[in-house]
């Protein structure tokens, strides 16, 4: 059995998510991107999550329901 969580592959039970950033960043193939991602439960949505992404010297916040 083989499946992928790539955003270009068909969906799976893992529920792939793509985080779109508000602007484009110039990154070259093979270049490493360093950052931090944290995940916490949403206080009002039983199955919701709050994702904090720190990358490119910027902070982004996403809500998943």
ChimeraX attribute file (.defattr): number of C-alpha atoms within 10 A of each C-alpha:
attribute: neighborCount
match mode: 1-to-1
recipient: residues
	/A:1	2
	/A:2	3
	/A:3	9
	/A:4	12
	/A:5	14
	/A:6	12
	/A:7	11
	/A:8	8
	/A:9	10
	/A:10	10
	/A:11	14
	/A:12	11
	/A:13	6
	/A:14	8
	/A:15	8
	/A:16	14
	/A:17	11
	/A:18	7
	/A:19	10
	/A:20	9
	/A:21	10
	/A:22	7
	/A:23	5
	/A:24	7
	/A:25	8
	/A:26	4
	/A:27	9
	/A:28	7
	/A:29	5
	/A:30	6
	/A:31	7
	/A:32	8
	/A:33	8
	/A:34	9
	/A:35	12
	/A:36	9
	/A:37	12
	/A:38	10
	/A:39	13
	/A:40	11
	/A:41	14
	/A:42	15
	/A:43	10
	/A:44	8
	/A:45	10
	/A:46	9
	/A:47	10
	/A:48	14
	/A:49	17
	/A:50	16
	/A:51	18
	/A:52	16
	/A:53	18
	/A:54	15
	/A:55	13
	/A:56	10
	/A:57	7
	/A:58	8
	/A:59	12
	/A:60	14
	/A:61	14
	/A:62	12
	/A:63	13
	/A:64	12
	/A:65	9
